Amino acid sequence: MRFFFPLVLLTLGLACKPKMLSGEKLQNKLIETMQEHLDKNAKQGVSYKVKDVAFYPDKGTKQYICDFHVQMHAPTIDTSGVMSAIIPNDFSRVERTQ
C-alpha cells in the first residue's frame, strides 16, 4: 500500500504529459492555427484559405517559424501569396511577420 500512491502519481504524471506533434499532424495543426487567426481577423467580405506551410522549429525560443501559402478572396480581388508568421509550441497565438 505504501508504494501504491507514488505509483499512481507517477502513472498520472506520465499519462497527462502533452504529446509532441510531428510530421503531418504538426503541419495540419500549424495550418489550422493560422486559418483560425486569419478567419478571426479578416475584414468584411474577405476570406482566406491556407494551402500549405513550410516551417522549422526554433528550439531556443520554443517557436515555429512558418511560411504559409494563402489564397485570398475579396469582392474585387482573387489572389494568392505567402504569409510569414511565428507560432509558439503551444499554438496559443500567431505573430505575423510578413
MOPAC internal coordinates of N, CA, C and O (Angstrom, degrees):
PM7 1SCF
backbone

  N    0.0000 0     0.00 0     0.00 0    0    0    0
  C    1.4496 1     0.00 0     0.00 0    1    0    0
  C    1.5249 1   110.83 1     0.00 0    2    1    0
  O    1.2310 1   120.57 1   146.44 1    3    2    1
  N    1.3295 1   116.51 1   -33.56 1    3    2    1
  C    1.4528 1   121.37 1  -178.32 1    5    3    2
  C    1.5311 1   111.39 1   -63.72 1    6    5    3
  O    1.2310 1   120.05 1   146.75 1    7    6    5
  N    1.3239 1   117.50 1   -33.25 1    7    6    5
  C    1.4601 1   121.28 1  -178.10 1    9    7    6
  C    1.5277 1   112.78 1   -92.24 1   10    9    7
  O    1.2310 1   120.15 1   170.74 1   11   10    9
  N    1.3048 1   117.31 1    -9.26 1   11   10    9
  C    1.4558 1   121.81 1  -177.73 1   13   11   10
  C    1.5265 1   112.13 1   -67.66 1   14   13   11
  O    1.2310 1   119.93 1   133.52 1   15   14   13
  N    1.3252 1   117.75 1   -46.48 1   15   14   13
  C    1.4644 1   121.54 1  -177.07 1   17   15   14
  C    1.5310 1   112.42 1   -63.22 1   18   17   15
  O    1.2310 1   118.74 1   131.93 1   19   18   17
  N    1.3465 1   120.01 1   -48.07 1   19   18   17
  C    1.4753 1   118.45 1   176.64 1   21   19   18
  C    1.5272 1   112.81 1   -62.85 1   22   21   19
  O    1.2310 1   120.40 1   146.67 1   23   22   21
  N    1.3314 1   116.85 1   -33.33 1   23   22   21
  C    1.4543 1   120.10 1   178.09 1   25   23   22
  C    1.5305 1   110.95 1   -65.73 1   26   25   23
  O    1.2310 1   120.09 1   139.42 1   27   26   25
  N    1.3305 1   117.44 1   -40.58 1   27   26   25
  C    1.4629 1   121.61 1   177.18 1   29   27   26
  C    1.5237 1   110.27 1   -64.27 1   30   29   27
  O    1.2310 1   119.96 1   136.12 1   31   30   29
  N    1.3264 1   117.69 1   -43.88 1   31   30   29
  C    1.4705 1   121.19 1   178.55 1   33   31   30
  C    1.5287 1   111.38 1   -62.29 1   34   33   31
  O    1.2310 1   120.12 1   137.31 1   35   34   33
  N    1.3139 1   117.37 1   -42.69 1   35   34   33
  C    1.4593 1   121.19 1   178.58 1   37   35   34
  C    1.5259 1   110.83 1   -63.42 1   38   37   35
  O    1.2310 1   120.21 1   136.92 1   39   38   37
  N    1.3102 1   117.20 1   -43.08 1   39   38   37
  C    1.4616 1   121.74 1   179.10 1   41   39   38
  C    1.5231 1   111.14 1   -62.71 1   42   41   39
  O    1.2310 1   120.31 1   134.79 1   43   42   41
  N    1.3277 1   117.01 1   -45.21 1   43   42   41
  C    1.4659 1   120.42 1   178.05 1   45   43   42
  C    1.5231 1   111.61 1   -63.81 1   46   45   43
  O    1.2310 1   120.63 1   139.85 1   47   46   45
  N    1.3143 1   116.41 1   -40.15 1   47   46   45
  C    1.4594 1   120.42 1   179.26 1   49   47   46
  C    1.5117 1   112.54 1   -62.39 1   50   49   47
  O    1.2310 1   120.21 1   138.00 1   51   50   49
  N    1.3141 1   117.20 1   -42.00 1   51   50   49
  C    1.4629 1   120.52 1   179.36 1   53   51   50
  C    1.5207 1   111.93 1   -73.37 1   54   53   51
  O    1.2310 1   120.12 1   145.07 1   55   54   53
  N    1.3228 1   117.37 1   -34.93 1   55   54   53
  C    1.4609 1   120.70 1  -178.75 1   57   55   54
  C    1.5163 1   112.16 1   -72.47 1   58   57   55
  O    1.2310 1   119.80 1   149.68 1   59   58   57
  N    1.3246 1   117.99 1   -30.32 1   59   58   57
  C    1.4622 1   121.67 1  -176.46 1   61   59   58
  C    1.5223 1   113.31 1   -89.03 1   62   61   59
  O    1.2310 1   119.97 1   175.97 1   63   62   61
  N    1.3112 1   117.66 1    -4.03 1   63   62   61
  C    1.4610 1   120.95 1   179.81 1   65   63   62
  C    1.5276 1   109.10 1   -65.55 1   66   65   63
  O    1.2310 1   119.80 1   -50.57 1   67   66   65
  N    1.3511 1   117.99 1   129.43 1   67   66   65
  C    1.4695 1   119.03 1  -179.98 1   69   67   66
  C    1.5229 1   111.43 1   -64.01 1   70   69   67
  O    1.2310 1   121.07 1   -40.89 1   71   70   69
  N    1.2921 1   115.55 1   139.11 1   71   70   69
  C    1.4589 1   121.57 1  -179.93 1   73   71   70
  C    1.5257 1   109.57 1   -81.25 1   74   73   71
  O    1.2310 1   120.85 1   -42.09 1   75   74   73
  N    1.3204 1   115.98 1   137.91 1   75   74   73
  C    1.4550 1   120.55 1   176.74 1   77   75   74
  C    1.5290 1   108.27 1   -82.68 1   78   77   75
  O    1.2310 1   121.25 1   -48.76 1   79   78   77
  N    1.3193 1   115.21 1   131.24 1   79   78   77
  C    1.4612 1   120.78 1   179.10 1   81   79   78
  C    1.5246 1   109.69 1   -82.33 1   82   81   79
  O    1.2310 1   120.89 1   -27.50 1   83   82   81
  N    1.3030 1   115.90 1   152.50 1   83   82   81
  C    1.4592 1   119.91 1   175.67 1   85   83   82
  C    1.5211 1   108.88 1  -152.74 1   86   85   83
  O    1.2310 1   121.21 1   -15.76 1   87   86   85
  N    1.2950 1   115.29 1   164.24 1   87   86   85
  C    1.4560 1   121.53 1   175.81 1   89   87   86
  C    1.5161 1   114.04 1    62.14 1   90   89   87
  O    1.2310 1   121.21 1    45.32 1   91   90   89
  N    1.3190 1   115.30 1  -134.68 1   91   90   89
  C    1.4622 1   121.30 1  -175.19 1   93   91   90
  C    1.5223 1   112.17 1   -66.95 1   94   93   91
  O    1.2310 1   119.93 1   146.41 1   95   94   93
  N    1.3310 1   117.74 1   -33.59 1   95   94   93
  C    1.4667 1   120.44 1   178.61 1   97   95   94
  C    1.5267 1   111.08 1   -64.29 1   98   97   95
  O    1.2310 1   120.64 1   140.76 1   99   98   97
  N    1.3322 1   116.37 1   -39.24 1   99   98   97
  C    1.4595 1   120.73 1   177.88 1  101   99   98
  C    1.5256 1   110.16 1   -66.56 1  102  101   99
  O    1.2310 1   119.74 1   135.68 1  103  102  101
  N    1.3214 1   118.11 1   -44.32 1  103  102  101
  C    1.4644 1   121.04 1   177.92 1  105  103  102
  C    1.5207 1   110.67 1   -59.32 1  106  105  103
  O    1.2310 1   120.10 1   135.16 1  107  106  105
  N    1.3268 1   117.42 1   -44.84 1  107  106  105
  C    1.4640 1   121.25 1  -179.84 1  109  107  106
  C    1.5272 1   111.42 1   -63.46 1  110  109  107
  O    1.2310 1   120.11 1   141.58 1  111  110  109
  N    1.3251 1   117.39 1   -38.42 1  111  110  109
  C    1.4699 1   120.83 1   179.77 1  113  111  110
  C    1.5300 1   110.39 1   -68.57 1  114  113  111
  O    1.2310 1   119.69 1   141.00 1  115  114  113
  N    1.3324 1   118.19 1   -39.00 1  115  114  113
  C    1.4649 1   121.00 1   177.03 1  117  115  114
  C    1.5259 1   110.64 1   -65.11 1  118  117  115
  O    1.2310 1   120.18 1   136.98 1  119  118  117
  N    1.3336 1   117.26 1   -43.02 1  119  118  117
  C    1.4647 1   121.27 1   178.29 1  121  119  118
  C    1.5238 1   109.93 1   -63.16 1  122  121  119
  O    1.2310 1   120.28 1   135.75 1  123  122  121
  N    1.3170 1   117.06 1   -44.25 1  123  122  121
  C    1.4624 1   121.23 1   179.41 1  125  123  122
  C    1.5258 1   111.82 1   -62.07 1  126  125  123
  O    1.2310 1   120.33 1   138.01 1  127  126  125
  N    1.3309 1   116.97 1   -41.99 1  127  126  125
  C    1.4681 1   121.13 1   179.27 1  129  127  126
  C    1.5251 1   110.96 1   -64.10 1  130  129  127
  O    1.2310 1   120.11 1   136.06 1  131  130  129
  N    1.3338 1   117.40 1   -43.94 1  131  130  129
  C    1.4656 1   121.00 1   178.78 1  133  131  130
  C    1.5229 1   110.89 1   -66.80 1  134  133  131
  O    1.2310 1   119.86 1   139.18 1  135  134  133
  N    1.3285 1   117.88 1   -40.82 1  135  134  133
  C    1.4597 1   121.66 1   179.22 1  137  135  134
  C    1.5303 1   110.53 1   -61.11 1  138  137  135
  O    1.2310 1   120.00 1   136.62 1  139  138  137
  N    1.3297 1   117.61 1   -43.38 1  139  138  137
  C    1.4628 1   121.24 1   177.71 1  141  139  138
  C    1.5274 1   111.03 1   -62.42 1  142  141  139
  O    1.2310 1   120.69 1   138.88 1  143  142  141
  N    1.3336 1   116.29 1   -41.12 1  143  142  141
  C    1.4696 1   120.49 1   178.93 1  145  143  142
  C    1.5304 1   110.84 1   -63.29 1  146  145  143
  O    1.2310 1   120.25 1   135.02 1  147  146  145
  N    1.3239 1   117.14 1   -44.98 1  147  146  145
  C    1.4618 1   120.32 1  -179.24 1  149  147  146
  C    1.5297 1   111.19 1   -67.34 1  150  149  147
  O    1.2310 1   119.93 1   139.28 1  151  150  149
  N    1.3286 1   117.75 1   -40.72 1  151  150  149
  C    1.4655 1   120.69 1   178.86 1  153  151  150
  C    1.5222 1   111.21 1   -63.66 1  154  153  151
  O    1.2310 1   120.62 1   141.14 1  155  154  153
  N    1.3228 1   116.42 1   -38.86 1  155  154  153
  C    1.4594 1   121.03 1  -178.67 1  157  155  154
  C    1.5312 1   111.78 1   -69.38 1  158  157  155
  O    1.2310 1   120.23 1   145.91 1  159  158  157
  N    1.3245 1   117.16 1   -34.09 1  159  158  157
  C    1.4621 1   121.35 1  -174.66 1  161  159  158
  C    1.5234 1   113.92 1  -105.33 1  162  161  159
  O    1.2310 1   119.75 1  -170.31 1  163  162  161
  N    1.3272 1   118.08 1     9.69 1  163  162  161
  C    1.4645 1   121.12 1  -177.87 1  165  163  162
  C    1.5292 1   111.01 1   -72.05 1  166  165  163
  O    1.2310 1   121.17 1   -34.83 1  167  166  165
  N    1.3200 1   115.36 1   145.17 1  167  166  165
  C    1.4690 1   120.75 1   175.13 1  169  167  166
  C    1.5200 1   109.53 1   -77.41 1  170  169  167
  O    1.2310 1   121.08 1   -16.47 1  171  170  169
  N    1.3089 1   115.55 1   163.53 1  171  170  169
  C    1.4651 1   122.33 1  -178.62 1  173  171  170
  C    1.5284 1   110.53 1   -56.61 1  174  173  171
  O    1.2310 1   119.93 1   -53.98 1  175  174  173
  N    1.3239 1   117.75 1   126.02 1  175  174  173
  C    1.4587 1   122.28 1   176.19 1  177  175  174
  C    1.5132 1   115.20 1    85.01 1  178  177  175
  O    1.2310 1   119.36 1   178.92 1  179  178  177
  N    1.3208 1   118.82 1    -1.08 1  179  178  177
  C    1.4611 1   121.90 1  -179.61 1  181  179  178
  C    1.5265 1   108.34 1  -107.25 1  182  181  179
  O    1.2310 1   120.70 1   -46.39 1  183  182  181
  N    1.3246 1   116.27 1   133.61 1  183  182  181
  C    1.4578 1   119.97 1   176.29 1  185  183  182
  C    1.5250 1   109.44 1  -126.84 1  186  185  183
  O    1.2310 1   121.13 1   -30.83 1  187  186  185
  N    1.3152 1   115.44 1   149.17 1  187  186  185
  C    1.4592 1   122.43 1  -178.85 1  189  187  186
  C    1.5196 1   109.25 1  -122.86 1  190  189  187
  O    1.2310 1   120.62 1   -31.21 1  191  190  189
  N    1.3287 1   116.42 1   148.79 1  191  190  189
  C    1.4556 1   122.76 1   173.56 1  193  191  190
  C    1.5168 1   107.69 1  -135.38 1  194  193  191
  O    1.2310 1   120.63 1   -66.51 1  195  194  193
  N    1.3302 1   116.40 1   113.49 1  195  194  193
  C    1.4631 1   121.78 1   178.19 1  197  195  194
  C    1.5199 1   108.12 1   -79.68 1  198  197  195
  O    1.2310 1   120.45 1   -58.33 1  199  198  197
  N    1.3375 1   116.75 1   121.67 1  199  198  197
  C    1.4597 1   122.07 1  -176.32 1  201  199  198
  C    1.5274 1   112.45 1   -89.75 1  202  201  199
  O    1.2310 1   120.00 1   128.41 1  203  202  201
  N    1.3364 1   117.61 1   -51.59 1  203  202  201
  C    1.4584 1   120.30 1   179.27 1  205  203  202
  C    1.5206 1   110.04 1  -156.67 1  206  205  203
  O    1.2310 1   121.33 1    -4.42 1  207  206  205
  N    1.3190 1   115.07 1   175.58 1  207  206  205
  C    1.4573 1   120.54 1  -176.84 1  209  207  206
  C    1.5260 1   109.64 1  -140.94 1  210  209  207
  O    1.2310 1   121.52 1   -36.90 1  211  210  209
  N    1.3271 1   114.69 1   143.10 1  211  210  209
  C    1.4562 1   122.75 1   168.45 1  213  211  210
  C    1.5273 1   105.18 1  -118.33 1  214  213  211
  O    1.2310 1   119.95 1   -49.45 1  215  214  213
  N    1.3238 1   117.70 1   130.55 1  215  214  213
  C    1.4660 1   119.69 1  -173.16 1  217  215  214
  C    1.5199 1   110.30 1  -148.87 1  218  217  215
  O    1.2310 1   121.71 1   -16.76 1  219  218  217
  N    1.3302 1   114.33 1   163.24 1  219  218  217
  C    1.4587 1   120.59 1   168.29 1  221  219  218
  C    1.5221 1   108.08 1  -145.20 1  222  221  219
  O    1.2310 1   120.38 1   -36.30 1  223  222  221
  N    1.3221 1   116.88 1   143.70 1  223  222  221
  C    1.4619 1   120.39 1  -179.35 1  225  223  222
  C    1.5237 1   110.70 1   -82.25 1  226  225  223
  O    1.2310 1   121.04 1   -43.74 1  227  226  225
  N    1.3255 1   115.62 1   136.26 1  227  226  225
  C    1.4607 1   121.88 1   172.94 1  229  227  226
  C    1.5240 1   106.25 1  -102.42 1  230  229  227
  O    1.2310 1   120.51 1   -81.66 1  231  230  229
  N    1.3236 1   116.63 1    98.34 1  231  230  229
  C    1.4624 1   120.98 1  -173.42 1  233  231  230
  C    1.5206 1   112.53 1   -67.54 1  234  233  231
  O    1.2310 1   119.63 1   153.69 1  235  234  233
  N    1.3264 1   118.31 1   -26.31 1  235  234  233
  C    1.4620 1   121.37 1   179.25 1  237  235  234
  C    1.5156 1   112.41 1   -65.60 1  238  237  235
  O    1.2310 1   120.30 1   137.88 1  239  238  237
  N    1.3180 1   117.02 1   -42.12 1  239  238  237
  C    1.4649 1   121.02 1  -179.26 1  241  239  238
  C    1.5235 1   112.60 1  -102.92 1  242  241  239
  O    1.2310 1   120.16 1   179.52 1  243  242  241
  N    1.3448 1   117.29 1    -0.48 1  243  242  241
  C    1.4706 1   123.06 1  -179.84 1  245  243  242
  C    1.5243 1   111.34 1    55.76 1  246  245  243
  O    1.2310 1   121.20 1  -127.64 1  247  246  245
  N    1.3272 1   115.32 1    52.36 1  247  246  245
  C    1.4579 1   122.29 1   179.85 1  249  247  246
  C    1.5217 1   109.61 1  -137.00 1  250  249  247
  O    1.2310 1   121.38 1   -17.49 1  251  250  249
  N    1.3248 1   114.96 1   162.51 1  251  250  249
  C    1.4587 1   121.48 1   173.04 1  253  251  250
  C    1.5260 1   107.85 1  -109.46 1  254  253  251
  O    1.2310 1   120.57 1   -51.53 1  255  254  253
  N    1.3192 1   116.51 1   128.47 1  255  254  253
  C    1.4552 1   123.21 1   174.88 1  257  255  254
  C    1.5316 1   105.94 1   -94.61 1  258  257  255
  O    1.2310 1   120.48 1   -62.28 1  259  258  257
  N    1.3414 1   116.69 1   117.72 1  259  258  257
  C    1.4601 1   120.66 1  -168.75 1  261  259  258
  C    1.5253 1   112.69 1  -124.54 1  262  261  259
  O    1.2310 1   120.97 1   -32.79 1  263  262  261
  N    1.3243 1   115.75 1   147.21 1  263  262  261
  C    1.4625 1   124.35 1   168.29 1  265  263  262
  C    1.5245 1   106.69 1  -122.87 1  266  265  263
  O    1.2310 1   120.72 1   -61.80 1  267  266  265
  N    1.3278 1   116.22 1   118.20 1  267  266  265
  C    1.4585 1   122.49 1  -177.70 1  269  267  266
  C    1.5210 1   109.92 1  -106.20 1  270  269  267
  O    1.2310 1   119.90 1   -42.91 1  271  270  269
  N    1.3179 1   117.79 1   137.09 1  271  270  269
  C    1.4576 1   122.60 1   169.73 1  273  271  270
  C    1.5242 1   106.43 1   -91.84 1  274  273  271
  O    1.2310 1   120.83 1   -58.82 1  275  274  273
  N    1.3358 1   116.02 1   121.18 1  275  274  273
  C    1.4608 1   121.54 1  -171.39 1  277  275  274
  C    1.5251 1   109.94 1  -128.55 1  278  277  275
  O    1.2310 1   120.95 1   -42.17 1  279  278  277
  N    1.3303 1   115.79 1   137.83 1  279  278  277
  C    1.4637 1   121.28 1   170.72 1  281  279  278
  C    1.5197 1   107.88 1  -101.23 1  282  281  279
  O    1.2310 1   120.98 1   -44.95 1  283  282  281
  N    1.3424 1   115.72 1   135.05 1  283  282  281
  C    1.4569 1   121.53 1   179.72 1  285  283  282
  C    1.5213 1   108.90 1  -117.95 1  286  285  283
  O    1.2310 1   120.96 1   -48.18 1  287  286  285
  N    1.3292 1   115.76 1   131.82 1  287  286  285
  C    1.4628 1   122.00 1   177.09 1  289  287  286
  C    1.5236 1   107.97 1  -120.26 1  290  289  287
  O    1.2310 1   120.95 1   -57.02 1  291  290  289
  N    1.3266 1   115.78 1   122.98 1  291  290  289
  C    1.4642 1   123.15 1   175.28 1  293  291  290
  C    1.5281 1   107.05 1  -129.83 1  294  293  291
  O    1.2310 1   119.87 1   -12.11 1  295  294  293
  N    1.3215 1   117.85 1   167.89 1  295  294  293
  C    1.4694 1   119.12 1  -178.74 1  297  295  294
  C    1.5288 1   113.90 1   -56.03 1  298  297  295
  O    1.2310 1   119.61 1   146.14 1  299  298  297
  N    1.3224 1   118.34 1   -33.86 1  299  298  297
  C    1.4695 1   120.25 1  -177.45 1  301  299  298
  C    1.5205 1   113.43 1  -113.48 1  302  301  299
  O    1.2310 1   119.68 1   173.73 1  303  302  301
  N    1.3279 1   118.22 1    -6.27 1  303  302  301
  C    1.4705 1   121.37 1  -174.94 1  305  303  302
  C    1.5205 1   109.62 1  -133.34 1  306  305  303
  O    1.2310 1   121.16 1   -38.89 1  307  306  305
  N    1.3205 1   115.38 1   141.11 1  307  306  305
  C    1.4533 1   122.62 1   172.64 1  309  307  306
  C    1.5185 1   105.61 1  -136.99 1  310  309  307
  O    1.2310 1   119.93 1   -73.22 1  311  310  309
  N    1.3148 1   117.73 1   106.78 1  311  310  309
  C    1.4569 1   120.64 1  -172.63 1  313  311  310
  C    1.5193 1   110.57 1  -144.04 1  314  313  311
  O    1.2310 1   120.88 1    -9.42 1  315  314  313
  N    1.3134 1   115.93 1   170.58 1  315  314  313
  C    1.4591 1   121.48 1   175.09 1  317  315  314
  C    1.5163 1   108.41 1  -135.44 1  318  317  315
  O    1.2310 1   121.17 1   -21.20 1  319  318  317
  N    1.3255 1   115.37 1   158.80 1  319  318  317
  C    1.4526 1   120.09 1  -178.52 1  321  319  318
  C    1.5113 1   110.98 1  -170.72 1  322  321  319
  O    1.2310 1   121.53 1     9.76 1  323  322  321
  N    1.3231 1   114.67 1  -170.24 1  323  322  321
  C    1.4531 1   121.99 1  -178.67 1  325  323  322
  C    1.5195 1   108.83 1  -115.20 1  326  325  323
  O    1.2310 1   120.60 1   -47.76 1  327  326  325
  N    1.3286 1   116.45 1   132.24 1  327  326  325
  C    1.4601 1   122.98 1   174.49 1  329  327  326
  C    1.5217 1   107.47 1  -118.26 1  330  329  327
  O    1.2310 1   120.67 1   -47.06 1  331  330  329
  N    1.3219 1   116.32 1   132.94 1  331  330  329
  C    1.4573 1   121.29 1   177.57 1  333  331  330
  C    1.5160 1   109.18 1  -104.18 1  334  333  331
  O    1.2310 1   120.97 1   -35.75 1  335  334  333
  N    1.3256 1   115.76 1   144.25 1  335  334  333
  C    1.4588 1   120.39 1  -178.89 1  337  335  334
  C    1.5230 1   110.13 1  -155.19 1  338  337  335
  O    1.2310 1   121.77 1   -19.99 1  339  338  337
  N    1.3215 1   114.21 1   160.01 1  339  338  337
  C    1.4615 1   122.32 1   173.88 1  341  339  338
  C    1.5199 1   106.88 1  -116.12 1  342  341  339
  O    1.2310 1   120.82 1   -52.03 1  343  342  341
  N    1.3308 1   116.04 1   127.97 1  343  342  341
  C    1.4575 1   122.02 1  -179.34 1  345  343  342
  C    1.5249 1   107.96 1  -125.63 1  346  345  343
  O    1.2310 1   119.43 1   -54.02 1  347  346  345
  N    1.3466 1   118.69 1   125.98 1  347  346  345
  C    1.4687 1   120.08 1   179.31 1  349  347  346
  C    1.5281 1   111.32 1   -69.52 1  350  349  347
  O    1.2310 1   120.84 1   -15.75 1  351  350  349
  N    1.3326 1   116.00 1   164.25 1  351  350  349
  C    1.4651 1   121.54 1  -177.82 1  353  351  350
  C    1.5196 1   113.53 1   -59.70 1  354  353  351
  O    1.2310 1   119.62 1   155.70 1  355  354  353
  N    1.3345 1   118.32 1   -24.30 1  355  354  353
  C    1.4642 1   120.11 1  -179.75 1  357  355  354
  C    1.5384 1   112.29 1   -91.08 1  358  357  355
  O    1.2310 1   120.11 1  -177.95 1  359  358  357
  N    1.3236 1   117.40 1     2.05 1  359  358  357
  C    1.4687 1   124.60 1   176.42 1  361  359  358
  C    1.5331 1   111.99 1    58.11 1  362  361  359
  O    1.2310 1   119.95 1  -148.86 1  363  362  361
  N    1.3258 1   117.70 1    31.14 1  363  362  361
  C    1.4604 1   121.66 1  -174.68 1  365  363  362
  C    1.5292 1   113.76 1   -82.74 1  366  365  363
  O    1.2310 1   119.84 1   156.68 1  367  366  365
  N    1.3262 1   117.92 1   -23.32 1  367  366  365
  C    1.4566 1   119.79 1  -177.65 1  369  367  366
  C    1.5280 1   109.03 1  -153.90 1  370  369  367
  O    1.2310 1   121.62 1   -14.98 1  371  370  369
  N    1.3288 1   114.51 1   165.02 1  371  370  369
  C    1.4643 1   121.29 1   176.36 1  373  371  370
  C    1.5106 1   107.39 1  -125.54 1  374  373  371
  O    1.2310 1   120.60 1   -52.34 1  375  374  373
  N    1.3190 1   116.46 1   127.66 1  375  374  373
  C    1.4699 1   121.91 1   177.17 1  377  375  374
  C    1.5241 1   107.39 1  -114.00 1  378  377  375
  O    1.2310 1   121.17 1   -74.86 1  379  378  377
  N    1.3304 1   115.37 1   105.14 1  379  378  377
  C    1.4651 1   120.50 1  -179.86 1  381  379  378
  C    1.5197 1   109.45 1   -70.11 1  382  381  379
  O    1.2310 1   120.69 1   -46.17 1  383  382  381
  N    1.3231 1   116.28 1   133.83 1  383  382  381
  C    1.4533 1   120.82 1   177.31 1  385  383  382
  C    1.5156 1   111.93 1  -110.72 1  386  385  383
  O    1.2310 1   120.20 1   163.08 1  387  386  385
  N    1.3268 1   117.22 1   -16.92 1  387  386  385
  C    1.4723 1   121.25 1   177.91 1  389  387  386
  C    1.5017 1   109.03 1  -157.94 1  390  389  387
  O    1.2310 1   120.10 1   180.00 1  391  390  389

